[in-house]
Amino acid sequence: TRCHATVREFPTLFRRGFIVGLYLFDLSVLFWGYGFKRFVALEQKKQQEFLDRCLQSRSGIIRNMMAGIRGLVMISYFSHPDVWKYIGYDPNGHVEERRRTRDERTKDERTKKG
């Protein structure tokens, strides 16, 4: 998936810490009163309830962990070419346009000097 590809690009130490954090998150529902299930095994309604509780937690560590997960999901989502097309983002076209603009400006400056 896109998330896996994004995580593979992380620096080694950060990647390992992030993966450990995801495993801890997956198992953390055991301590929040959701029975003996991992997060991925909960019903969608229970998953949403758990996520809401984490986002509203008094613990800065838990809120920061949620921000990291949310960031990964958003980076992965907005890195997808279908999403680029939908929102009108064309990085290759933008780079080419900037290159043309720079070349034209450089040509104009040379013409003025010469």
C-alpha positions in Angstrom: 0.0 0.0 0.0 1.0 3.6 -0.2 1.5 3.8 3.6 4.0 0.9 3.4 5.9 2.6 0.6 6.0 5.9 2.5 7.3 4.2 5.7 10.0 2.4 3.7 11.4 5.8 2.8 11.8 7.0 6.4 15.3 7.0 8.0 16.0 3.6 9.6 15.8 4.7 13.2 12.6 6.7 12.7 11.1 3.9 10.6 11.8 1.3 13.4 10.3 3.6 16.1 7.3 4.3 14.0 6.6 0.6 13.4 7.0 -0.2 17.1 4.6 2.6 17.8 2.0 1.2 15.4 2.3 -2.2 17.1 1.9 -0.6 20.5 -1.1 1.3 19.2 -2.7 -1.9 17.8 -2.3 -3.6 21.2 -3.2 -0.6 23.3 -7.0 -1.3 23.1 -6.3 -4.2 25.5 -5.8 -1.6 28.2 -8.7 0.7 27.3 -11.6 -1.6 28.0 -12.2 -3.1 24.6 -11.6 -6.7 25.6 -8.9 -9.0 24.3 -8.8 -7.8 20.7 -6.3 -5.8 18.8 -7.4 -2.5 17.2 -7.5 -4.1 13.7 -9.9 -6.7 15.0 -12.4 -4.3 16.5 -15.7 -3.4 14.7 -15.5 -0.2 12.7 -17.7 1.6 15.2 -15.4 0.6 18.1 -12.3 1.6 16.1 -13.8 5.1 15.6 -14.7 5.4 19.2 -11.2 4.4 20.2 -9.6 6.9 17.8 -11.8 9.6 19.1 -10.7 8.8 22.7 -7.1 8.9 21.6 -7.5 12.2 19.8 -9.1 13.7 23.0 -6.7 12.1 25.4 -5.1 14.2 28.1 -1.8 12.5 27.3 0.4 14.5 24.9 2.2 11.3 23.9 -1.0 9.7 22.7 -2.1 12.8 20.9 1.3 13.1 19.2 1.2 9.4 18.2 -2.2 10.1 16.6 -0.8 13.1 14.8 2.0 10.9 13.4 -0.4 8.3 12.1 -2.7 11.0 10.6 0.3 12.6 8.9 1.4 9.3 7.4 -2.1 8.7 6.1 -2.3 12.2 4.6 1.1 12.0 3.0 0.2 8.6 1.5 -3.1 9.9 0.2 -1.9 13.1 -1.3 1.1 11.2 -2.9 -1.3 9.2 -5.1 -1.4 10.4 -8.8 -5.2 9.9 -9.0 -5.6 12.4 -6.1 -3.2 14.8 -7.9 -5.4 14.7 -10.9 -8.6 15.2 -8.9 -7.2 18.3 -7.1 -5.4 19.7 -10.2 -1.9 19.2 -8.9 0.7 18.5 -11.6 4.2 18.5 -10.0 6.0 17.6 -13.2 4.2 20.2 -15.2 4.9 22.8 -12.4 8.6 22.0 -12.5 8.7 22.3 -16.3 6.8 25.6 -16.2 9.3 27.0 -13.6 12.2 25.8 -15.8 10.7 27.6 -18.9 10.1 30.8 -16.8 13.6 30.7 -15.5 15.1 30.2 -19.0 13.0 33.0 -20.4 14.1 35.4 -17.6 17.8 34.4 -18.1 17.5 34.9 -21.9 16.0 38.4 -21.3 18.8 39.3 -18.9 21.4 38.2 -21.4 19.7 40.2 -24.2 19.7 43.3 -22.0 23.5 42.9 -21.2 24.6 42.0 -24.7 
